[in-house]
Amino acid sequence: MPIVATVIIGFNEEGDLMLEYEIVNYDHPLESHIKNVVVDKQEAYILTKEVNISLTQLPAYIAKKYGVQPFCQSAPSEAIALFKEILGHFASSGVKYEYRIKYKQ
């Protein structure tokens, strides 16, 4: 079976901006993991000011700008490149974020 990956952007329960990269390895499930980036609401406002949009419009704006397809699986190399490109934008904008990796059990 293939290894597939997805990139998702939206808000978590606390209202913080969340970017997620998930990789699923069907042959070796223990290698499946999620890279999670959380941008505090106040930091996310920095991104909204750059493009003059509201906070609620930010996930859709980023998805459109970077071509994130909702719930669309892709090759891991494509998904990680997209994930890194978005993180690069956060960094170049001076946005602070929390980064976590969680392996599936």
Sequence and secondary structure as in RCSB ss.txt:
>XXXX:A:sequence
MPIVATVIIGFNEEGDLMLEYEIVNYDHPLESHIKNVVVDKQEAYILTKEVNISLTQLPAYIAKKYGVQPFCQSA
PSEAIALFKEILGHFASSGVKYEYRIKYKQ
>XXXX:A:secstr
  EEEEEEEEE TTS EEEEEEEEESSSGGG EEEEEEE HHHHHHHHHHHT  GGGHHHHHHHHHT  TT  B 
HHHHHHHHHHHHHHHHHTT   EEEEEE  
